[in-house]
Amino acid sequence: MYKILAKINKILLPSFTKQGLDISKAKKWQMAIIGYRAYVTKRALE
């Protein structure tokens, strides 16, 4: 389930690292997306 969700996230959600976003200056909604993507990616790798 998480592998499919990770693929959907990759297509739909923005990649902030490619945009050069500084984590210390990220807005709350950006931090929420980063945390969500990290959680799903970690679960997909297990």
mmCIF file as Biopython writes it, N, C-alpha, C and O atoms, coordinates in Angstrom:
data_model
#
loop_
_atom_site.group_PDB
_atom_site.id
_atom_site.type_symbol
_atom_site.label_atom_id
_atom_site.label_alt_id
_atom_site.label_comp_id
_atom_site.label_asym_id
_atom_site.label_entity_id
_atom_site.label_seq_id
_atom_site.pdbx_PDB_ins_code
_atom_site.Cartn_x
_atom_site.Cartn_y
_atom_site.Cartn_z
_atom_site.occupancy
_atom_site.B_iso_or_equiv
_atom_site.auth_seq_id
_atom_site.auth_asym_id
_atom_site.pdbx_PDB_model_num
ATOM 1   N N  . MET A ? 1  ? 0.820  -1.193 0.000  1.0 0.0 1  A 1 
ATOM 2   C CA . MET A ? 1  ? 0.000  0.000  0.000  1.0 0.0 1  A 1 
ATOM 3   C C  . MET A ? 1  ? 0.863  1.255  0.000  1.0 0.0 1  A 1 
ATOM 4   O O  . MET A ? 1  ? 0.587  2.199  -0.740 1.0 0.0 1  A 1 
ATOM 5   N N  . TYR A ? 2  ? 1.896  1.271  0.817  1.0 0.0 2  A 1 
ATOM 6   C CA . TYR A ? 2  ? 2.742  2.463  0.909  1.0 0.0 2  A 1 
ATOM 7   C C  . TYR A ? 2  ? 3.565  2.683  -0.359 1.0 0.0 2  A 1 
ATOM 8   O O  . TYR A ? 2  ? 3.887  3.821  -0.701 1.0 0.0 2  A 1 
ATOM 9   N N  . LYS A ? 3  ? 3.903  1.608  -1.050 1.0 0.0 3  A 1 
ATOM 10  C CA . LYS A ? 3  ? 4.664  1.757  -2.292 1.0 0.0 3  A 1 
ATOM 11  C C  . LYS A ? 3  ? 3.832  2.468  -3.352 1.0 0.0 3  A 1 
ATOM 12  O O  . LYS A ? 3  ? 4.343  3.313  -4.086 1.0 0.0 3  A 1 
ATOM 13  N N  . ILE A ? 4  ? 2.560  2.126  -3.427 1.0 0.0 4  A 1 
ATOM 14  C CA . ILE A ? 4  ? 1.664  2.797  -4.376 1.0 0.0 4  A 1 
ATOM 15  C C  . ILE A ? 4  ? 1.482  4.251  -3.972 1.0 0.0 4  A 1 
ATOM 16  O O  . ILE A ? 4  ? 1.509  5.141  -4.822 1.0 0.0 4  A 1 
ATOM 17  N N  . LEU A ? 5  ? 1.297  4.497  -2.684 1.0 0.0 5  A 1 
ATOM 18  C CA . LEU A ? 5  ? 1.133  5.855  -2.175 1.0 0.0 5  A 1 
ATOM 19  C C  . LEU A ? 5  ? 2.380  6.698  -2.430 1.0 0.0 5  A 1 
ATOM 20  O O  . LEU A ? 5  ? 2.270  7.885  -2.737 1.0 0.0 5  A 1 
ATOM 21  N N  . ALA A ? 6  ? 3.555  6.102  -2.307 1.0 0.0 6  A 1 
ATOM 22  C CA . ALA A ? 6  ? 4.803  6.819  -2.571 1.0 0.0 6  A 1 
ATOM 23  C C  . ALA A ? 6  ? 4.904  7.214  -4.041 1.0 0.0 6  A 1 
ATOM 24  O O  . ALA A ? 6  ? 5.384  8.303  -4.356 1.0 0.0 6  A 1 
ATOM 25  N N  . LYS A ? 7  ? 4.456  6.339  -4.945 1.0 0.0 7  A 1 
ATOM 26  C CA . LYS A ? 7  ? 4.481  6.668  -6.368 1.0 0.0 7  A 1 
ATOM 27  C C  . LYS A ? 7  ? 3.516  7.803  -6.686 1.0 0.0 7  A 1 
ATOM 28  O O  . LYS A ? 7  ? 3.833  8.686  -7.482 1.0 0.0 7  A 1 
ATOM 29  N N  . ILE A ? 8  ? 2.343  7.780  -6.066 1.0 0.0 8  A 1 
ATOM 30  C CA . ILE A ? 8  ? 1.367  8.857  -6.267 1.0 0.0 8  A 1 
ATOM 31  C C  . ILE A ? 8  ? 1.916  10.172 -5.735 1.0 0.0 8  A 1 
ATOM 32  O O  . ILE A ? 8  ? 1.758  11.214 -6.372 1.0 0.0 8  A 1 
ATOM 33  N N  . ASN A ? 9  ? 2.558  10.133 -4.576 1.0 0.0 9  A 1 
ATOM 34  C CA . ASN A ? 9  ? 3.146  11.337 -3.995 1.0 0.0 9  A 1 
ATOM 35  C C  . ASN A ? 9  ? 4.217  11.927 -4.901 1.0 0.0 9  A 1 
ATOM 36  O O  . ASN A ? 9  ? 4.317  13.145 -5.048 1.0 0.0 9  A 1 
ATOM 37  N N  . LYS A ? 10 ? 5.004  11.067 -5.499 1.0 0.0 10 A 1 
ATOM 38  C CA . LYS A ? 10 ? 6.074  11.526 -6.374 1.0 0.0 10 A 1 
ATOM 39  C C  . LYS A ? 10 ? 5.514  12.284 -7.576 1.0 0.0 10 A 1 
ATOM 40  O O  . LYS A ? 10 ? 6.113  13.252 -8.045 1.0 0.0 10 A 1 
ATOM 41  N N  . ILE A ? 11 ? 4.379  11.841 -8.060 1.0 0.0 11 A 1 
ATOM 42  C CA . ILE A ? 11 ? 3.753  12.486 -9.210 1.0 0.0 11 A 1 
ATOM 43  C C  . ILE A ? 11 ? 3.029  13.775 -8.808 1.0 0.0 11 A 1 
ATOM 44  O O  . ILE A ? 11 ? 3.151  14.792 -9.491 1.0 0.0 11 A 1 
ATOM 45  N N  . LEU A ? 12 ? 2.284  13.738 -7.717 1.0 0.0 12 A 1 
ATOM 46  C CA . LEU A ? 12 ? 1.399  14.845 -7.364 1.0 0.0 12 A 1 
ATOM 47  C C  . LEU A ? 12 ? 2.021  15.943 -6.509 1.0 0.0 12 A 1 
ATOM 48  O O  . LEU A ? 12 ? 1.766  17.127 -6.730 1.0 0.0 12 A 1 
ATOM 49  N N  . LEU A ? 13 ? 2.835  15.551 -5.535 1.0 0.0 13 A 1 
ATOM 50  C CA . LEU A ? 13 ? 3.353  16.543 -4.598 1.0 0.0 13 A 1 
ATOM 51  C C  . LEU A ? 13 ? 4.662  17.157 -5.099 1.0 0.0 13 A 1 
ATOM 52  O O  . LEU A ? 13 ? 5.447  16.493 -5.776 1.0 0.0 13 A 1 
ATOM 53  N N  . PRO A ? 14 ? 4.890  18.424 -4.763 1.0 0.0 14 A 1 
ATOM 54  C CA . PRO A ? 14 ? 6.117  19.084 -5.223 1.0 0.0 14 A 1 
ATOM 55  C C  . PRO A ? 14 ? 7.352  18.556 -4.499 1.0 0.0 14 A 1 
ATOM 56  O O  . PRO A ? 14 ? 7.280  18.121 -3.350 1.0 0.0 14 A 1 
ATOM 57  N N  . SER A ? 15 ? 8.483  18.604 -5.195 1.0 0.0 15 A 1 
ATOM 58  C CA . SER A ? 15 ? 9.756  18.223 -4.594 1.0 0.0 15 A 1 
ATOM 59  C C  . SER A ? 15 ? 10.480 19.508 -4.202 1.0 0.0 15 A 1 
ATOM 60  O O  . SER A ? 15 ? 10.934 20.260 -5.065 1.0 0.0 15 A 1 
ATOM 61  N N  . PHE A ? 16 ? 10.585 19.753 -2.908 1.0 0.0 16 A 1 
ATOM 62  C CA . PHE A ? 16 ? 11.187 20.993 -2.440 1.0 0.0 16 A 1 
ATOM 63  C C  . PHE A ? 16 ? 12.705 20.980 -2.558 1.0 0.0 16 A 1 
ATOM 64  O O  . PHE A ? 16 ? 13.325 22.043 -2.611 1.0 0.0 16 A 1 
ATOM 65  N N  . THR A ? 17 ? 13.315 19.801 -2.599 1.0 0.0 17 A 1 
ATOM 66  C CA . THR A ? 17 ? 14.774 19.759 -2.746 1.0 0.0 17 A 1 
ATOM 67  C C  . THR A ? 17 ? 15.180 20.195 -4.146 1.0 0.0 17 A 1 
ATOM 68  O O  . THR A ? 17 ? 16.213 20.840 -4.325 1.0 0.0 17 A 1 
ATOM 69  N N  . LYS A ? 18 ? 14.368 19.843 -5.137 1.0 0.0 18 A 1 
ATOM 70  C CA . LYS A ? 18 ? 14.667 20.286 -6.498 1.0 0.0 18 A 1 
ATOM 71  C C  . LYS A ? 18 ? 14.486 21.793 -6.646 1.0 0.0 18 A 1 
ATOM 72  O O  . LYS A ? 18 ? 15.120 22.418 -7.496 1.0 0.0 18 A 1 
ATOM 73  N N  . GLN A ? 19 ? 13.624 22.373 -5.822 1.0 0.0 19 A 1 
ATOM 74  C CA . GLN A ? 19 ? 13.389 23.809 -5.860 1.0 0.0 19 A 1 
ATOM 75  C C  . GLN A ? 19 ? 14.421 24.576 -5.037 1.0 0.0 19 A 1 
ATOM 76  O O  . GLN A ? 19 ? 14.466 25.805 -5.089 1.0 0.0 19 A 1 
ATOM 77  N N  . GLY A ? 20 ? 15.241 23.865 -4.284 1.0 0.0 20 A 1 
ATOM 78  C CA . GLY A ? 20 ? 16.278 24.501 -3.474 1.0 0.0 20 A 1 
ATOM 79  C C  . GLY A ? 20 ? 15.741 25.150 -2.212 1.0 0.0 20 A 1 
ATOM 80  O O  . GLY A ? 20 ? 16.266 26.171 -1.767 1.0 0.0 20 A 1 
ATOM 81  N N  . LEU A ? 21 ? 14.697 24.567 -1.628 1.0 0.0 21 A 1 
ATOM 82  C CA . LEU A ? 21 ? 14.088 25.118 -0.427 1.0 0.0 21 A 1 
ATOM 83  C C  . LEU A ? 21 ? 14.989 24.884 0.786  1.0 0.0 21 A 1 
ATOM 84  O O  . LEU A ? 21 ? 15.469 23.775 1.018  1.0 0.0 21 A 1 
ATOM 85  N N  . ASP A ? 22 ? 15.206 25.952 1.550  1.0 0.0 22 A 1 
ATOM 86  C CA . ASP A ? 22 ? 15.955 25.843 2.800  1.0 0.0 22 A 1 
ATOM 87  C C  . ASP A ? 22 ? 14.970 25.410 3.887  1.0 0.0 22 A 1 
ATOM 88  O O  . ASP A ? 22 ? 13.983 26.102 4.138  1.0 0.0 22 A 1 
ATOM 89  N N  . ILE A ? 23 ? 15.229 24.286 4.525  1.0 0.0 23 A 1 
ATOM 90  C CA . ILE A ? 23 ? 14.302 23.721 5.509  1.0 0.0 23 A 1 
ATOM 91  C C  . ILE A ? 23 ? 14.045 24.696 6.664  1.0 0.0 23 A 1 
ATOM 92  O O  . ILE A ? 23 ? 12.930 24.762 7.182  1.0 0.0 23 A 1 
ATOM 93  N N  . SER A ? 24 ? 15.061 25.442 7.064  1.0 0.0 24 A 1 
ATOM 94  C CA . SER A ? 24 ? 14.876 26.357 8.186  1.0 0.0 24 A 1 
ATOM 95  C C  . SER A ? 24 ? 13.958 27.522 7.835  1.0 0.0 24 A 1 
ATOM 96  O O  . SER A ? 24 ? 13.449 28.194 8.732  1.0 0.0 24 A 1 
ATOM 97  N N  . LYS A ? 25 ? 13.742 27.770 6.561  1.0 0.0 25 A 1 
ATOM 98  C CA . LYS A ? 25 ? 12.866 28.867 6.131  1.0 0.0 25 A 1 
ATOM 99  C C  . LYS A ? 25 ? 11.548 28.371 5.550  1.0 0.0 25 A 1 
ATOM 100 O O  . LYS A ? 25 ? 10.773 29.159 5.006  1.0 0.0 25 A 1 
ATOM 101 N N  . ALA A ? 26 ? 11.288 27.068 5.661  1.0 0.0 26 A 1 
ATOM 102 C CA . ALA A ? 26 ? 10.065 26.484 5.101  1.0 0.0 26 A 1 
ATOM 103 C C  . ALA A ? 26 ? 8.847  26.890 5.929  1.0 0.0 26 A 1 
ATOM 104 O O  . ALA A ? 26 ? 8.921  27.042 7.148  1.0 0.0 26 A 1 
ATOM 105 N N  . LYS A ? 27 ? 7.737  27.059 5.235  1.0 0.0 27 A 1 
ATOM 106 C CA . LYS A ? 27 ? 6.470  27.381 5.897  1.0 0.0 27 A 1 
ATOM 107 C C  . LYS A ? 27 ? 5.900  26.106 6.492  1.0 0.0 27 A 1 
ATOM 108 O O  . LYS A ? 27 ? 6.356  25.004 6.187  1.0 0.0 27 A 1 
ATOM 109 N N  . LYS A ? 28 ? 4.895  26.271 7.347  1.0 0.0 28 A 1 
ATOM 110 C CA . LYS A ? 28 ? 4.321  25.114 8.039  1.0 0.0 28 A 1 
ATOM 111 C C  . LYS A ? 28 ? 3.719  24.108 7.067  1.0 0.0 28 A 1 
ATOM 112 O O  . LYS A ? 28 ? 3.877  22.903 7.260  1.0 0.0 28 A 1 
ATOM 113 N N  . TRP A ? 29 ? 3.040  24.570 6.036  1.0 0.0 29 A 1 
ATOM 114 C CA . TRP A ? 29 ? 2.435  23.634 5.084  1.0 0.0 29 A 1 
ATOM 115 C C  . TRP A ? 29 ? 3.511  22.890 4.306  1.0 0.0 29 A 1 
ATOM 116 O O  . TRP A ? 29 ? 3.320  21.731 3.940  1.0 0.0 29 A 1 
ATOM 117 N N  . GLN A ? 30 ? 4.648  23.549 4.049  1.0 0.0 30 A 1 
ATOM 118 C CA . GLN A ? 30 ? 5.747  22.886 3.356  1.0 0.0 30 A 1 
ATOM 119 C C  . GLN A ? 30 ? 6.382  21.830 4.260  1.0 0.0 30 A 1 
ATOM 120 O O  . GLN A ? 30 ? 6.740  20.744 3.803  1.0 0.0 30 A 1 
ATOM 121 N N  . MET A ? 31 ? 6.518  22.154 5.534  1.0 0.0 31 A 1 
ATOM 122 C CA . MET A ? 31 ? 7.066  21.189 6.486  1.0 0.0 31 A 1 
ATOM 123 C C  . MET A ? 31 ? 6.139  19.984 6.638  1.0 0.0 31 A 1 
ATOM 124 O O  . MET A ? 31 ? 6.606  18.857 6.802  1.0 0.0 31 A 1 
ATOM 125 N N  . ALA A ? 32 ? 4.830  20.219 6.583  1.0 0.0 32 A 1 
ATOM 126 C CA . ALA A ? 32 ? 3.872  19.122 6.674  1.0 0.0 32 A 1 
ATOM 127 C C  . ALA A ? 32 ? 4.019  18.180 5.476  1.0 0.0 32 A 1 
ATOM 128 O O  . ALA A ? 32 ? 3.977  16.960 5.637  1.0 0.0 32 A 1 
ATOM 129 N N  . ILE A ? 33 ? 4.189  18.737 4.289  1.0 0.0 33 A 1 
ATOM 130 C CA . ILE A ? 33 ? 4.369  17.904 3.092  1.0 0.0 33 A 1 
ATOM 131 C C  . ILE A ? 33 ? 5.682  17.133 3.166  1.0 0.0 33 A 1 
ATOM 132 O O  . ILE A ? 33 ? 5.731  15.954 2.816  1.0 0.0 33 A 1 
ATOM 133 N N  . ILE A ? 34 ? 6.739  17.789 3.619  1.0 0.0 34 A 1 
ATOM 134 C CA . ILE A ? 34 ? 8.037  17.121 3.756  1.0 0.0 34 A 1 
ATOM 135 C C  . ILE A ? 34 ? 7.935  15.959 4.746  1.0 0.0 34 A 1 
ATOM 136 O O  . ILE A ? 34 ? 8.428  14.865 4.473  1.0 0.0 34 A 1 
ATOM 137 N N  . GLY A ? 35 ? 7.303  16.193 5.878  1.0 0.0 35 A 1 
ATOM 138 C CA . GLY A ? 35 ? 7.138  15.144 6.882  1.0 0.0 35 A 1 
ATOM 139 C C  . GLY A ? 35 ? 6.286  13.992 6.385  1.0 0.0 35 A 1 
ATOM 140 O O  . GLY A ? 35 ? 6.602  12.829 6.639  1.0 0.0 35 A 1 
ATOM 141 N N  . TYR A ? 36 ? 5.213  14.305 5.681  1.0 0.0 36 A 1 
ATOM 142 C CA . TYR A ? 36 ? 4.338  13.282 5.127  1.0 0.0 36 A 1 
ATOM 143 C C  . TYR A ? 36 ? 5.071  12.431 4.100  1.0 0.0 36 A 1 
ATOM 144 O O  . TYR A ? 36 ? 4.974  11.204 4.121  1.0 0.0 36 A 1 
ATOM 145 N N  . ARG A ? 37 ? 5.801  13.078 3.208  1.0 0.0 37 A 1 
ATOM 146 C CA . ARG A ? 37 ? 6.545  12.334 2.191  1.0 0.0 37 A 1 
ATOM 147 C C  . ARG A ? 37 ? 7.620  11.456 2.827  1.0 0.0 37 A 1 
ATOM 148 O O  . ARG A ? 37 ? 7.841  10.329 2.385  1.0 0.0 37 A 1 
ATOM 149 N N  . ALA A ? 38 ? 8.286  11.963 3.854  1.0 0.0 38 A 1 
ATOM 150 C CA . ALA A ? 38 ? 9.315  11.178 4.542  1.0 0.0 38 A 1 
ATOM 151 C C  . ALA A ? 38 ? 8.699  9.954  5.227  1.0 0.0 38 A 1 
ATOM 152 O O  . ALA A ? 38 ? 9.267  8.863  5.180  1.0 0.0 38 A 1 
ATOM 153 N N  . TYR A ? 39 ? 7.550  10.136 5.855  1.0 0.0 39 A 1 
ATOM 154 C CA . TYR A ? 39 ? 6.862  9.030  6.531  1.0 0.0 39 A 1 
ATOM 155 C C  . TYR A ? 39 ? 6.472  7.945  5.538  1.0 0.0 39 A 1 
ATOM 156 O O  . TYR A ? 39 ? 6.724  6.762  5.767  1.0 0.0 39 A 1 
ATOM 157 N N  . VAL A ? 40 ? 5.852  8.357  4.429  1.0 0.0 40 A 1 
ATOM 158 C CA . VAL A ? 40 ? 5.403  7.386  3.434  1.0 0.0 40 A 1 
ATOM 159 C C  . VAL A ? 40 ? 6.601  6.678  2.799  1.0 0.0 40 A 1 
ATOM 160 O O  . VAL A ? 40 ? 6.552  5.468  2.577  1.0 0.0 40 A 1 
ATOM 161 N N  . THR A ? 41 ? 7.670  7.410  2.507  1.0 0.0 41 A 1 
ATOM 162 C CA . THR A ? 41 ? 8.849  6.803  1.914  1.0 0.0 41 A 1 
ATOM 163 C C  . THR A ? 41 ? 9.475  5.783  2.858  1.0 0.0 41 A 1 
ATOM 164 O O  . THR A ? 41 ? 9.886  4.704  2.430  1.0 0.0 41 A 1 
ATOM 165 N N  . LYS A ? 42 ? 9.547  6.127  4.147  1.0 0.0 42 A 1 
ATOM 166 C CA . LYS A ? 42 ? 10.117 5.209  5.128  1.0 0.0 42 A 1 
ATOM 167 C C  . LYS A ? 42 ? 9.288  3.930  5.211  1.0 0.0 42 A 1 
ATOM 168 O O  . LYS A ? 42 ? 9.844  2.833  5.267  1.0 0.0 42 A 1 
ATOM 169 N N  . ARG A ? 43 ? 7.982  4.062  5.217  1.0 0.0 43 A 1 
ATOM 170 C CA . ARG A ? 43 ? 7.097  2.898  5.286  1.0 0.0 43 A 1 
ATOM 171 C C  . ARG A ? 43 ? 7.179  2.061  4.010  1.0 0.0 43 A 1 
ATOM 172 O O  . ARG A ? 43 ? 7.084  0.835  4.069  1.0 0.0 43 A 1 
ATOM 173 N N  . ALA A ? 44 ? 7.354  2.711  2.860  1.0 0.0 44 A 1 
ATOM 174 C CA . ALA A ? 44 ? 7.428  1.989  1.598  1.0 0.0 44 A 1 
ATOM 175 C C  . ALA A ? 44 ? 8.713  1.157  1.508  1.0 0.0 44 A 1 
ATOM 176 O O  . ALA A ? 44 ? 8.737  0.124  0.839  1.0 0.0 44 A 1 
ATOM 177 N N  . LEU A ? 45 ? 9.762  1.600  2.169  1.0 0.0 45 A 1 
ATOM 178 C CA . LEU A ? 45 ? 11.035 0.882  2.124  1.0 0.0 45 A 1 
ATOM 179 C C  . LEU A ? 45 ? 11.073 -0.324 3.049  1.0 0.0 45 A 1 
ATOM 180 O O  . LEU A ? 45 ? 11.927 -1.198 2.894  1.0 0.0 45 A 1 
ATOM 181 N N  . GLU A ? 46 ? 10.165 -0.379 3.999  1.0 0.0 46 A 1 
ATOM 182 C CA . GLU A ? 46 ? 10.146 -1.510 4.947  1.0 0.0 46 A 1 
ATOM 183 C C  . GLU A ? 46 ? 9.573  -2.748 4.343  1.0 0.0 46 A 1 
ATOM 184 O O  . GLU A ? 46 ? 9.489  -3.779 5.011  1.0 0.0 46 A 1 
#
